[in-house]
């Protein structure tokens, strides 16, 4: 089978785990037996009358008109593999089929033809009936079919949901059991999702449709989230990817509005996307995840379906326009990222020496430390700055798709938008920079092929009979220990040494000495409604003391939410911070990881953390931070009935820290 696949990302389309698949088949066999079906039953060729088939097609007209173009594309993928593509109704009635002539004849012998009922009640365990019964994609291969007559088949099927989250039909690929291929279910699932997206696009003509994804290059692809709202902000619908990114089912989303999901009034959305061809913008979801969004709204006149402006080829962002965009700083150079931390300055000094030297760079660091920003800055400071910067996140693409994502595919590849194939990320980066993020997650079977491309500077798209020369500078990044992966046999040593011409490590945010400068840089990049956003002293002390497990990305998301919540004075206060962040700080077991000796760590009060003990600046409520510290200490001692060791452990400080403050504590609390 032609295994070329469409570009994909975070909505992984992997087959169920083997043990889960076996359990699904076992349960289906129990249901089949309960229906009174015999394993020796013969095919029923009577089926539905012609008039009934016409009625079924009429009832499913909306599904049919959006599914047939996708079925044609899918069939192009499986042509000449002794297979066929089927579309069924939600009841399991076959509505339409197309396939290889030799297999269509075999399918006719088992009544796998339009008009026939392939529900479990009629045919026992089979991919169509079982997928509809379980409401999940499934492959039924060979003797997994309940009826013996169907053992010669291998079938993969995925349910299709309408824009309201209800099953409206199913898409199936059936073939000779000897032609089974493990990519088939992935193809079917993607095709079903494409049909769902096509139906979604044809619905809600007066709704405001927001397209979003955590990575901008995946806007406009099959895996972008699409959510529809009324012009007043009430939730209307969301596709599967949107439900996944929002972390809620369709039913749960019905209780929400645009502001509750995106932490932004819908009027602000209209302002952001009111200009023609507005560029994608970053918004923060209710769960703290930052996503790139795009939509187009009309600033005046009656509301109609927004026209989504397409992204340029390769998923690059359009240039920003307007006064706000012009004055908004961009994290676009190594100099801009150098904010005074000695560790980071040393990293940047090393990188400046290898710019334009054709030396591969590998960036190490925890998740969220800004490896992608550093890679972009290195590209923008190079002679390739005007050429493409193409990023591939090796961790977010399913194993079955990353090959096509990287190397591209020839004409006839699986995509509803480009029937002439796609060049792949490596060729898209020709003349520029290829950024391989989370390289430690690249499947082992593709590492050898990537190594060959890097050595020979040639790439062969899937299905192509020729190689194409490619000129790229390679930057890779990972948060994993690649040498440990090499020792376990999960990463090729020769590829490692091909990628690590220069290895640099980004420090975690908690390890950096330039925290205040980083905060100001992030605020400046976010500040659009105010000329400057200030942070109250109490809040700044709290931010300094926090351990930031998500590093700069987490800081960015928190400040983005806070800047939306600020009042007219443009000052971030405690009440503007997310509740989950404050709840974590209130927890007595919250770790404090800042660069002070353990005996000098600031204490964590019930609402946040004060700065180091040498500071005694009044807070917003008139209380000094020294008072906040003493009150927190006293509160914890009362909670632990004067047990200094227990109180110190709960606060994350040493016993000596509490004893040094004993003159300021109520005398009844200490021995």
N, C-alpha and C positions, 0 to 999 in steps of 0.2 A: 504494500500500500504506500502511496505517496504520503510521507509523514510531515510535509511542510505545514506550518501552523501560523495562525495570526499572532500579531503582537499582543502580549498579555502582561498583566502585573499581578497586584495584590490579591485579586479574587482568584485564588488557585483553583484549578480545575483538575484535581487529582482524583483518581479512582478511589473508592472506599477501601479501607484496610481489609486485608484478605479475610481476617476472622469475622469482621462485620458483614462482608459480602456473603460469607457462608451462612451466617445467621439469617440474613435476609432471604436467601434461597430456602433454607429449612422452614421458616415461617410460611413462605409462599406455598410450599408443598403441603403443609398442614391445612392451609385454607383451601387449596385445590381439592384435597381429599374430602373436606367438609362440604364442598359444593357438589359432591357426588360424581365427579369426573373420574373416568377410568384411564389409567395410563395407556391402555390399548385402544382407546377411542380413535376413530378414523376422522379425517378432515371433513367438515361440513361445507359442501360447496353450494348449498342453497342460499345461505346468507340473506341479505336484504334485497328486496325488489328494487328495480331501477328507480321507481318513484321515490322510495324511501331514501336512497342514496342522494337523489337530488334535494330532498328535504334536509338531509344532514348537511349537505354542502351549503344550502341556503342559510341554515342556522349558524353555520361556522364561517360565513363569508368574510368577516373581519379577520379572523385567524388565517384563512386560506390566502387572502390577497397579500398579507404580509409574510407568510411563510414560504410561498412558492419561490420567490427570488432567492431566498436563503437556501432552500432545498437544491436549487440548481447549482449554486456555488458549492455546497457540500458534496453534491454528486460529482462535481469536477475534481474533488479531492480523492474520491474513492473509485473513480472510473476504472474499468478493466481489472477489478479485484473480485469479480464474482459476487457483487453486492448490490443492494438497492437502498433507497431512502424512502421512508414512509412518514406520512402525516396522519395523525388520528384525532378524533374528537376526545373530549373529556371522558366519554363513556367507553372509549376503546374502539370505536368504529373507524376503519381505515378510510380516509377521505381522498388521499392522493398518493401516488407512488411513481418513482422513476428509478431506472437501474439498468444494469447490463442485460442484454437480451437472453444470454444463456441462463442467468440466475432468475430472471422473471419467469421463465418456463418452470423452473423448480419451485418457485414461490407459488405459482398457480396450482401446483399439485398438492400443496399443503394449505390452500385457500388463503394465502397471504396476499390478498388483492383488495382493491377498493370495494367498499360495501360490506366487508366481513367484520364480524365482531371479534376482537382479540383481547377482550377483558379476561381477567382470571376466571370469572364465572363461566366463560365460554371455552377458553383454551387452557385453563390451568396456568401453571407457572410459565410465564414468557416475559420478555423484556417490556413490552407495551403494557400488558395488564399489571405486572408487578410494579413498574414505575408509577403507574396511576394509583395503585392501591397503597403504596408506601409513600407516595409524593416525594420521591427522590430518584436520582439517576441510578441506573442499574445495568449491568451486563449479565445476560443469561447465555451460557455457552454450552453447546453440545447436550450431554445428558443431564444438565441442570434443568432443562425443560421437563415439565411434568409428563406431557404426552410423548410416547416413544416416537411417533411419526415426526416430531420436531427436533429430534436429537441431531439431525444433520445441519441444524442452523446455529449460527452465533449472532446474537442480537444485542445491541446497545441502545438504550432509550433514555430520554430525559423529559420530564414534564415541562409544559409551557404554562407560565402564569400570565394572566391578563393584567392590565394596569392597576387593578384593584386587589392583586394578590391572590386571585382565585385560579385554580387549575382550569385551563380552557382547552387543553389538548396535549399531545405528546409528539415528539420527533424521534424517529427510530432509524438506525442503520442495521439491516439484516444481511447476512451473507452465508456462504458455505463455511461450515465449522472449521475447515482446513485453512481458511484465509483469515483467521482471527488475528487482530493486531491490537496491541495494548493502547495505541493512540486513539482508537476509534471512539471510546466513551468521551475523551476530552474534546474531540471534534464535535460530537453530538451536543455535549453540554454547552460549548461555546456557540454553536449554531442556535440552540434553543434560547440562549441569552440574547443573541442578536435579534431573533424574532421578537422577543419581549421588548427590546429597546425600540425596534421599528414600530410596534404597536403603541408603545408609550409616546413616541414622537407624533403619532397620528391622533393622539387623544388630547383632551384639554386645550382646545384652541385659544381660550382666553386666559390660560394660567400663566404664571411666571415660572419658567423652568430654570432651575439652577443646576449647572453641571459642575461637578467637583471631584477632586482626587487629591491625595496627599502629595503626589508628585506631578508637577506641571506637564511633563512630557506625556502623561497618560490621559490628559484632557483630549476629548475627541476620539478616544479609542473605545473598544468594546467594554472596558472595565471601569469607565468613569461612572460616578454616581450621578443620578438624575433625580431631582426632587421637584415636584410641582406644587405651587401655592397660589391661592387667590391673590388678587392685587392688595387685599387687606392683610395678607400674611397667614391665612389659615391653611393648614396642610391639606393637600389634595391627594397626592400619590408619590411613591418613590420606587425606583427599580431595585433589583436585588443588590447591586453594588452599593447603592445609597443606604439601603437597610443595613448592610454589613458595616459600612463606615460609620454610620450613626449608632450602631450597636443596639438597634431596636427592631422588633418585628413590625410588619405593616399595621397590625392592630394597635400596637403601642404607640406608633407614630401618629395615629389619628387623634390622639389627645394633645398634640403639640401644634405649635405655630412656628413661623420662620424665626421670630426673635428667640424663642425658647430653644431652638436647635442650633442657631448660628450666633447667639449672643449679640444680636444686632437688630435694631428696628428695620423693618422692611423699607421704610423711607430712606434709610442710609444705603440700602442696596441700590435703590433707584439713583441715588446721587453718585455712587461709585461707578455704575454702569450706564449712566445717562447719556454719555457721549457716544457717537458712532464708533464702531470698532474698538470699544474699550478693551484694554488689555486684561488678561487674567489677574486677579487680585487674591491675596491671602486673607482668609477668614478663619476664625477659631470656632470649632464646634463646641457643643455643650459639654463634651467629655474631655475637653482640653486639647484635642488633636487639631493641628493647623492644616488646612487644606487650601488648595488653589481652586478658585471658582471663576466661572465665566457665565455670562448671560448678556442679553441686550434688551434694554427697556426703552420705551418711547417716552420722552420727557413730557409730552403733552398729547391731548387727544384721547380717544377711546382706547381702552386696554385691548390688546390682541396678543396672540401668541408671540413671545419674544423670538427674535431671529438670532440664533447663536452664531457669532462670528467665528469662522474657521481659524484654526491655528496654522501657521506656516508649515511647510513640509518638514518633517522630522520632529514636530512638537515644540519648536522653539517659541519663545514668547515674542509677541509683537512688541515693537518699541512703544514705550509709554509716551503719552502726550499730555499736555495741559500743564498749568503752572505748578500744581502740587507735585507732579511727577518730575518736573524739571528741577525743583529745588530739593527733592528728597534724595539723600545720599544713598549711594549704592555700595554694597560690600564687594567692590570690583578690583581691588588691588591689594598687594601684599602690604603696602604702606598703610592702607586704611585699617587693616586687621592688626597692625602692630600697635597695641595700646599700652605698652610699658612693662608687661610681664617679662622677666628675664628669660624664662624657659621658652616662651613663644617668640621672643625676639631672636633667640639663638636659632630656632627652627626657621624663621623667615630669612635670616642671614645665610643659612645653608642653601635654602631654595633659590635665593637670588643668584647664587654662584652657578647653578645648573640650568638657569633659564636659557632656552634656545641651544642647549648643548646635546640634545637628543639622548638624554639620560632618563630612563624611566624612574618615576618617583613612587614610593609606597608610603602612605600616611597611616600611622597607627593611632589608636585612641579609643576611648570609651564612646558608646553611642551618644550622639548629641553634642559632641565637642566641636563640631563645625568642620569636619573633614571635607565635606562637599564645598563649603565656602572657601576653604584654603585651596582646593583644587581649581575652583573657578578663578580665584585671585591669581594663581600661578599662570593660568591660561591667559587672563587679561593682561598680564605684564609681559607676555611673550610676543614674538613676531607673528604668532598665529592668532592674535586677538580678534582679527576680523574674520577668521574662519570658524567653522562650527565647534562648539563645545557640547559633546554628546555624553550624557550620563546613563549608565546602566546599573541598576541595583540588582545584583546577583541573588540577593536574598528574597526579593519580592516577586520573582518570576518563577512559575512552576518549572520543574525539571523538564517537562515535556514541551515547554515553550521557549526556553532560553536559547536553544540552538537557532531557531528561526529569528528570535529577537536580535541575536548578535550577528549572524551570518546572512540573514535575509533569505528570500525564496523567489523562485522564478514564476513566470506567468502560470495562472491556474492555482496559485496558493490560496489557502483558506482565509478570505476576508471579504466582507460585504462591500467594502468601499473601493478597494484597489484590485481589480481583476488581473492587472498586469504584474502582480507581485510587489515586493517591497525590497529595498536595498539592504536592510539590516543596519544595526547601529554602527558597526565598524566602517561600512562604506559611507554612512551618513557623516562620519567624523573625518572623512578624507580631507587632508590639508589642515586639519585642526587637532583637537585634543579628544581622546577617548578616556572617560573616567569610569573605571570599573569599581563601583562601590560594593562593599561587603564581598570582596573577592574570595574570602574564605568559605563562602557558601556556594561557590560555583560547583556544579556536579562534576564528579571525577571524570566521567566519560567525555566531557567537553574540554577539559584542561589540556589534553594533548593537541586538540585541534586549535585551540587558542595559541598554544606555544608555537605551532607551525606557522600560524598567521604572523605572529610577532617576529619569527625568525626570517621568513621568506618575504614578508610584506606583500602577501597576496591572499585573497580571500575567494572562496568558491561558494556562492549562494546555494541553498538546498535546491536540488532539482536541476542545477545548471551543469553544463558540460565543459565549462571553461572557468579559468581563474581571472580575477581582476586585481590589478595592482592597487595598493592602498598605502597612503602616507599619513601616519598618525603618530602623535606623541601620546604615550600611555601614562596615566596616573591611576594608581590603584589605592584602595583603602580597606581597612578591616578593623574590627574591634576584637578579633580572635587572635590567639597565639598560633601563628602559622607553623612554627617549628614543632609544636605539639601535634598539629594536624599531620605534618609530614611524618612524624614518628609513628602515628597511628595508621599511616597509609591512606589518609583522606585528602592529602594535597601533594601534588607532584613537586619534588624537590627541584627539578630542572626548570619548571615554570616559576617557582619561587625566586630562583636566582636570576631569571630573566626579567622579573618585575622589580627587584629591589636594588636598582642602581643606586638610589639614595633612599634610605629609610629615615623618616622623621616621626616623632611621637608628639601628638598634641596633648598638653596637660589637661586634666579634668578641671572643671570650673572651680571646684573647692580647693585646688592646688595653686590657683593663680593669684598673684598679688595685685592684679589690676581690676578687681571685681567692680569697683565703682565706675571705672572707665568703660567697662563692658556694658554695665547697666545704662550708662548715658548713650553709648553707641546704639544699643537696641532701642531705647526710647526715641532717639532722634530718627531712626529709620521708621518707627511706627507713628510718629507724631504728625498728624495731618490736620486735625481740627483745632489744635493749639500750636502757637509758636514755640512753646516749651511746656513740657510736663514735668512738674516737680514731684518729689517723693518725700512724704513726711518723715522726720527723723526716726520715729519709732519703727516705721515700716522699713526704712533703710537698714536699721540695726537688725531687724528680723531677717531681711534678705541676706545680710552678711553672714549671719550665724547658721543659716540653713545649709544642709549638706549637698543639695542639688544632684540627686542621682541621675536626672535626665540632662544635666549640664546646660549648655547654652540654649539648646532647643527648648528645654523645660522653662528656662528663664524667659525666653522669647514668648512662649505661649502664655505664661502667667502675666507678663507685662502687657501683652496684647489685650487680654481680657480686662486688665485693670484700666488701661487707657480708654476703653469703651465706657467703663463705669464711672469715670471721674466726673465731678461737678464742674460748675462754671469757673472755679478757681484753678482748674487743671492741676490738682494736687492729689496724688494717690495716697489714700489713707487705708487703715485696716479694713474698713467696711467695703472697700473696693476690691479686696483680694478674694479669690475663690474659696468657698466654704471648705472644700476638701483639703486645700492647702493649710488653712487655719486649723482644721481638725487634726491634721498630722502634727502640727507644731504644738498643739495642746497635749498630745499624748505624752505621758511621763517617760516613756521609753524612747522618745525621739532622739536619734543620735545627732550630736553636734560635731561637725568635722571642719574646723578652721585651723589656720596655721598659728596656733598659740600653744604654749605648754599645757599639758593636761590639767595642771593645778590652777591655771588661769582661765579656763574655759568659762564663758559667760553662761549664766543660768537661763533656763527656759521657763518663762512664766506661763500662766494658763492661756494667754492669748498670743504669745509670740516669744521672741528672744531679744534681750537687750544687747547692746554692743559690748566690747571688752570693758572690764570693770573700771578702767581709767577714765572712762567717759561718763559724765553726769549731766547730760543735756536734758532739759525738761521735755516731756512728751506733749502730745496734743491735749491731754487731760490735766496738765499742770503738774503731773507726777514726774519726778526725776527717774531716770533709768536705774539709778542706784536704789531708789525706793521700790521700783518694780522687781529688781533682783531680790531684795530683802523680803518682800512680800511673797514672792514665789518660794523662797527658801523656807519661810515660816509656814506657809501653806503645806509644803511637802513634809515638814517635820511634824506638824499636827496630824497629817494623814497617817504617818508611820509612828505615831505615839512617841516622838522624841528619839527614835532610832536613827542616829546620824548616818550609819552605814547604809541603811535602807533608803533614806532620803537622798543621800549622795548618789547612790546607784540609779535611783529613779530619775534624778536630774541630769545624770551623765557627767558628774564632776567627782573630784576626789573628796575624801572626808576632810582633808586639810583646808580646802576651799571654804567649807562651811564653818570650821573652827576659826578661820581668820576673820569671819564676819560676826563672831559670837557677841562682840560688844554692841552690835546693832540689833541683835535679835532679842525678843522677849526672854527674860531670864528663866522663865518656867519651861522653856523648850529645850534647854541644854543642861546636861549634868554639871 
